[in-house]
Amino acid sequence: MSGALNHQVRLAARPVGLPKRSDWQFTETPVPEPRDGEVLAKVLYLSLDPAMRGWMNEGKSYIAPIGIGEVMRAGGVGRVTASKHPGFAVGDHVNGALGAQEYAALPGAQLTKIDPKIAPLPVFLNALGMPGMTAYFGLLDVGEPKAGDTVVISGAAGAVGATVGQIAKIKGCRAVGIAGGPAKCRYLIDELGFDAAIDYKAEDVRKSLRTHCQDGVNIYFDNVGGEILDIVLAQLARRARIVLCGAISQYNNTTPIKGPSNYLSLLVNRARIEGMIVFDYASRFPDAVRDIAGWMAAGKLKSREDIVDGLQTFPETLLKLFSGENFGKLVLRVAEH
């Protein structure tokens, strides 16, 4: 690869509120040579996720913040172009934290080989990737669904939420999705088999929730936080479980995060709220991938990707997550494969 250039997106400043283009720096460096034990991958697709906003902030979290001047952290799928690791050959496809760049040299231990014959490559960033793992372990391990439970999901048309609802149905539960706009709500019911969908942009969520959850909410899978969390707290059933996965409504606040004022409902209903981070389940990812791939092959689970072209569009494409513009898993296509 001598002489070839690697285009990269680096964090130039810590954003205040929504990230803007000047918070990023576009750089060129020579394409790296893999060292012993490493693999060089050409990046084909990148995953854009709400969690990225938290990684840009300084401060203690479940994962170290991205340093100023560092390549933006991002999960991705790539093709091996050079290998000094016995487990990977040129032409293999891999999944891992490739970063917002065109080429990534990483230790083989940090990459997972994937088979594009099982599913199209972007699906490995969705139902067969981190969002799918988050949905699987968040619902099954933290939510502990039982047949007949009513499961309410916010951000239900997003990458995690859509998979949560489908797994809930597979496990014999009722799935009620909260999403923005009539197209997303129709998709949840007509395509994914949800029992009901609530359009938070056009409906009184409190009233609609009472209509669709007459015996209360057994499991609430929370991707948005804020006001919606408060409304659902008022509708809990006895021994309800709340899976705290994310709080996208709060990520770009320039004021302190708004916490739930209805939290005493947890006491009255002997309910629990538990945070979940997908990386805690890494040793069990193969089990989840096997189950989800099986459900997809049986036609029980669908994966929808919203693909945008071009590494240079990274700053603007990321913002689609926070405006609700994306429909399905937001993926950036870096190169043709």
C-alpha positions as CSV (number, residue, x, y, z in Angstrom):
1,M,0.0,0.0,0.0
2,S,3.1,2.2,-0.1
3,G,2.2,5.8,-1.1
4,A,-1.6,5.3,-0.6
5,L,-3.4,7.8,1.7
6,N,-5.8,7.0,4.5
7,H,-8.5,9.7,5.0
8,Q,-9.6,10.0,8.6
9,V,-12.2,12.0,10.7
10,R,-10.7,13.2,14.0
11,L,-12.3,14.9,17.0
12,A,-11.1,18.6,16.9
13,A,-13.2,20.0,19.8
14,R,-15.6,18.8,22.4
15,P,-19.1,19.7,21.2
16,V,-21.4,21.9,23.1
17,G,-24.9,20.8,22.3
18,L,-25.2,19.2,18.9
19,P,-21.9,18.5,17.2
20,K,-21.0,20.8,14.3
21,R,-18.7,20.4,11.4
22,S,-16.0,22.5,13.0
23,D,-15.8,19.9,15.9
24,W,-14.2,17.6,13.4
25,Q,-10.9,17.6,11.5
26,F,-10.4,15.7,8.2
27,T,-6.8,14.4,7.9
28,E,-4.7,12.3,5.5
29,T,-2.0,9.9,6.7
30,P,-0.2,7.1,4.9
31,V,-2.1,3.8,4.9
32,P,-0.5,1.9,7.8
33,E,1.4,-1.4,7.5
34,P,0.2,-4.1,9.8
35,R,2.6,-5.2,12.5
36,D,3.0,-8.7,13.8
37,G,-0.4,-10.0,15.0
38,E,-2.2,-7.2,13.2
39,V,-4.6,-7.0,10.3
40,L,-5.0,-4.2,7.8
41,A,-8.7,-3.7,6.8
42,K,-10.2,-1.5,4.2
43,V,-13.2,0.1,5.8
44,L,-16.4,-0.6,3.9
45,Y,-19.2,0.5,6.3
46,L,-19.3,2.4,9.6
47,S,-22.0,2.3,12.2
48,L,-23.3,5.6,13.4
49,D,-24.8,5.4,17.0
50,P,-26.3,7.7,19.6
51,A,-23.6,6.5,22.0
52,M,-21.0,8.4,20.0
53,R,-22.3,11.6,21.4
54,G,-21.3,10.5,24.9
55,W,-17.9,9.3,23.8
56,M,-17.1,12.9,22.7
57,N,-17.6,14.3,26.2
58,E,-14.7,14.5,28.7
59,G,-15.5,12.7,31.9
60,K,-15.9,9.3,33.5
61,S,-18.1,6.9,31.7
62,Y,-18.2,3.1,30.8
63,I,-15.6,3.7,28.1
64,A,-12.8,6.3,27.9
65,P,-13.6,9.5,26.1
66,I,-12.1,10.1,22.6
67,G,-9.1,12.3,22.9
68,I,-8.9,15.6,21.0
69,G,-7.0,14.8,17.8
70,E,-7.9,11.1,17.8
71,V,-9.7,9.3,15.1
72,M,-13.4,9.1,15.9
73,R,-14.3,5.7,17.5
74,A,-16.8,3.8,15.3
75,G,-17.7,0.2,14.8
76,G,-17.3,-0.9,11.2
77,V,-17.1,-3.7,8.7
78,G,-14.2,-4.1,6.4
79,R,-12.2,-6.3,4.1
80,V,-8.7,-7.6,5.0
81,T,-6.1,-6.2,2.5
82,A,-3.0,-7.3,4.4
83,S,-2.5,-9.7,7.4
84,K,0.2,-10.6,9.8
85,H,-2.2,-12.7,12.0
86,P,-2.6,-16.4,11.3
87,G,-6.4,-16.3,11.8
88,F,-7.1,-13.8,9.0
89,A,-6.4,-14.0,5.3
90,V,-6.5,-11.3,2.6
91,G,-10.1,-11.1,1.4
92,D,-11.7,-12.0,4.7
93,H,-14.5,-9.7,6.0
94,V,-14.2,-8.5,9.5
95,N,-16.2,-6.6,12.1
96,G,-14.7,-4.4,14.9
97,A,-13.9,-0.9,16.1
98,L,-12.4,0.3,12.8
99,G,-12.9,4.0,13.4
100,A,-14.0,6.8,11.1
101,Q,-11.3,6.3,8.4
102,E,-10.7,4.4,5.2
103,Y,-8.1,1.9,6.5
104,A,-7.6,0.4,10.0
105,A,-4.7,-1.6,11.3
106,L,-5.8,-3.5,14.4
107,P,-4.7,-6.6,16.4
108,G,-6.5,-9.7,15.1
109,A,-7.8,-10.3,18.7
110,Q,-9.9,-7.1,18.3
111,L,-11.6,-8.3,15.1
112,T,-14.3,-10.8,14.4
113,K,-14.4,-12.7,11.1
114,I,-17.9,-12.5,9.5
115,D,-19.5,-14.4,6.6
116,P,-21.2,-12.2,4.0
117,K,-23.1,-15.3,2.8
118,I,-25.1,-15.2,6.0
119,A,-26.4,-11.6,5.5
120,P,-25.5,-8.4,3.6
121,L,-22.5,-6.7,5.3
122,P,-24.5,-3.7,6.8
123,V,-26.7,-6.2,8.7
124,F,-23.5,-7.0,10.7
125,L,-23.7,-3.4,12.1
126,N,-27.4,-3.9,12.9
127,A,-29.3,-7.0,13.9
128,L,-26.1,-9.1,13.8
129,G,-24.0,-6.3,15.3
130,M,-24.0,-4.1,18.4
131,P,-27.6,-3.0,18.1
132,G,-28.8,-6.6,17.9
133,M,-26.6,-7.6,20.8
134,T,-28.0,-4.7,22.9
135,A,-31.5,-5.6,22.1
136,Y,-31.0,-9.3,22.8
137,F,-29.2,-9.0,26.1
138,G,-31.1,-5.9,27.3
139,L,-34.5,-7.6,26.7
140,L,-33.7,-11.2,27.6
141,D,-31.2,-10.8,30.5
142,V,-32.2,-7.5,32.1
143,G,-35.9,-7.4,31.1
144,E,-36.6,-11.1,31.8
145,P,-39.7,-11.3,29.5
146,K,-42.4,-13.8,30.2
147,A,-45.0,-14.9,27.7
148,G,-48.0,-12.5,27.9
149,D,-45.9,-9.5,29.2
150,T,-46.5,-6.1,27.7
151,V,-43.3,-4.6,26.4
152,V,-43.1,-0.9,25.6
153,I,-40.1,0.3,23.6
154,S,-39.2,4.0,22.9
155,G,-37.1,4.8,19.8
156,A,-38.9,1.7,18.5
157,A,-38.1,2.2,14.8
158,G,-34.4,2.7,15.6
159,A,-31.8,0.0,15.3
160,V,-32.1,-1.3,18.9
161,G,-35.8,-0.7,19.4
162,A,-36.9,-2.5,16.2
163,T,-35.0,-5.6,17.2
164,V,-36.3,-5.5,20.8
165,G,-39.9,-5.5,19.6
166,Q,-39.4,-8.4,17.3
167,I,-37.6,-10.5,19.9
168,A,-40.4,-9.6,22.3
169,K,-42.9,-11.0,19.8
170,I,-40.8,-14.2,19.3
171,K,-40.9,-14.7,23.1
172,G,-44.7,-14.4,23.2
173,C,-45.0,-10.9,24.5
174,R,-47.1,-7.9,23.3
175,A,-44.9,-5.2,21.7
176,V,-46.0,-1.5,21.9
177,G,-43.6,0.9,20.1
178,I,-43.2,4.6,20.6
179,A,-41.8,6.3,17.4
180,G,-41.9,9.6,15.6
181,G,-44.2,10.0,12.5
182,P,-46.8,7.9,10.7
183,A,-44.4,6.1,8.4
184,K,-42.4,4.7,11.3
185,C,-45.5,3.7,13.2
186,R,-46.9,1.9,10.1
187,Y,-43.6,0.1,9.7
188,L,-43.7,-1.2,13.2
189,I,-47.1,-2.7,12.8
190,D,-47.2,-3.7,9.2
191,E,-43.6,-4.9,8.7
192,L,-42.3,-5.8,12.2
193,G,-45.5,-7.2,13.7
194,F,-45.8,-4.9,16.7
195,D,-49.2,-4.9,18.4
196,A,-49.5,-1.1,18.6
197,A,-47.5,2.0,17.8
198,I,-47.7,5.4,19.4
199,D,-46.6,8.5,17.4
200,Y,-45.1,10.8,20.0
201,K,-45.1,13.7,17.6
202,A,-48.8,13.5,16.9
203,E,-50.5,11.7,19.9
204,D,-51.0,12.3,23.6
205,V,-48.5,9.6,24.7
206,R,-50.0,9.3,28.2
207,K,-53.5,8.7,26.8
208,S,-52.4,6.3,24.1
209,L,-50.2,4.3,26.5
210,R,-53.2,3.8,28.8
211,T,-55.3,2.6,25.8
212,H,-52.7,0.1,24.6
213,C,-51.4,-1.1,28.1
214,Q,-54.6,-1.5,30.1
215,D,-53.0,-3.9,32.5
216,G,-49.9,-1.7,32.8
217,V,-46.4,-2.0,31.4
218,N,-44.4,-5.1,32.4
219,I,-41.2,-4.2,30.6
220,Y,-40.1,-0.7,29.4
221,F,-37.1,-0.7,27.1
222,D,-35.9,2.9,27.3
223,N,-33.8,4.4,24.5
224,V,-34.8,8.1,24.9
225,G,-35.2,9.1,28.6
226,G,-36.7,12.5,29.4
227,E,-40.4,13.1,29.3
228,I,-41.3,9.7,27.8
229,L,-39.6,7.8,30.6
230,D,-41.6,9.9,33.1
231,I,-44.9,9.1,31.3
232,V,-44.2,5.3,31.2
233,L,-43.2,5.3,34.9
234,A,-46.8,6.3,35.7
235,Q,-48.1,3.2,33.8
236,L,-46.0,0.4,35.4
237,A,-47.5,-2.9,36.3
238,R,-46.5,-4.7,39.6
239,R,-42.8,-6.0,39.4
240,A,-42.2,-4.1,36.2
241,R,-38.6,-4.0,34.7
242,I,-37.2,-0.9,33.1
243,V,-34.2,-1.5,30.9
244,L,-32.2,1.7,30.7
245,C,-30.4,1.4,27.4
246,G,-30.0,5.1,26.4
247,A,-31.4,8.6,26.7
248,I,-31.1,10.2,23.3
249,S,-33.4,13.0,24.2
250,Q,-30.8,14.2,26.7
251,Y,-27.5,13.7,24.9
252,N,-27.1,17.2,23.5
253,N,-28.4,19.1,26.5
254,T,-26.4,22.2,27.4
255,T,-28.3,22.2,30.7
256,P,-28.3,19.4,33.4
257,I,-29.9,16.1,32.4
258,K,-33.6,16.0,33.4
259,G,-34.2,13.0,35.6
260,P,-37.6,11.2,36.2
261,S,-40.0,12.9,38.6
262,N,-42.3,9.9,38.7
263,Y,-39.6,7.6,40.2
264,L,-41.7,6.8,43.3
265,S,-43.8,4.5,40.9
266,L,-40.8,2.1,41.2
267,L,-41.5,1.9,45.0
268,V,-45.2,1.6,44.8
269,N,-45.0,-1.1,42.1
270,R,-41.9,-2.9,43.5
271,A,-40.4,-2.3,40.1
272,R,-36.8,-1.9,39.1
273,I,-34.8,0.2,36.7
274,E,-31.4,-1.2,35.5
275,G,-28.8,0.2,33.2
276,M,-27.2,-2.1,30.6
277,I,-24.0,-1.7,28.6
278,V,-23.6,-4.2,25.7
279,F,-19.9,-4.7,26.1
280,D,-20.6,-6.5,29.4
281,Y,-22.0,-9.4,27.4
282,A,-19.1,-9.7,24.9
283,S,-18.3,-13.3,25.8
284,R,-21.8,-14.4,24.9
285,F,-22.1,-12.5,21.6
286,P,-21.7,-15.7,19.5
287,D,-24.8,-17.2,21.2
288,A,-26.9,-14.1,20.3
289,V,-25.6,-13.9,16.7
290,R,-26.6,-17.6,16.3
291,D,-30.1,-17.0,17.6
292,I,-30.7,-13.8,15.7
293,A,-29.3,-15.3,12.4
294,G,-31.7,-18.3,13.0
295,W,-34.7,-16.0,13.5
296,M,-33.7,-14.0,10.4
297,A,-33.4,-17.2,8.3
298,A,-36.8,-18.3,9.6
299,G,-38.4,-15.0,8.5
300,K,-39.2,-14.0,12.1
301,L,-36.9,-11.0,12.3
302,K,-36.0,-8.2,9.9
303,S,-33.1,-5.8,9.8
304,R,-33.5,-2.4,8.1
305,E,-30.5,-0.2,7.3
306,D,-30.4,3.5,6.4
307,I,-27.3,3.8,4.3
308,V,-25.6,7.2,3.5
309,D,-22.6,7.5,1.2
310,G,-19.2,9.1,1.9
311,L,-16.8,9.5,4.8
312,Q,-16.8,13.3,4.2
313,T,-20.5,13.4,5.1
314,F,-19.8,12.0,8.6
315,P,-20.6,15.2,10.6
316,E,-24.0,15.8,8.9
317,T,-25.0,12.2,8.7
318,L,-24.4,11.7,12.5
319,L,-26.9,14.5,13.2
320,K,-29.7,12.5,11.5
321,L,-29.7,10.4,14.7
322,F,-30.7,13.3,16.9
323,S,-33.3,14.7,14.6
324,G,-35.0,11.3,14.1
325,E,-34.4,11.5,10.3
326,N,-32.9,8.1,10.0
327,F,-35.2,5.2,9.5
328,G,-33.6,2.0,10.6
329,K,-29.9,1.5,11.5
330,L,-27.8,4.5,10.3
331,V,-24.8,3.3,8.4
332,L,-22.1,5.2,6.5
333,R,-20.8,3.6,3.3
334,V,-17.1,4.4,3.1
335,A,-16.2,2.3,0.1
336,E,-17.8,0.0,-2.5
337,H,-17.2,-3.7,-1.9
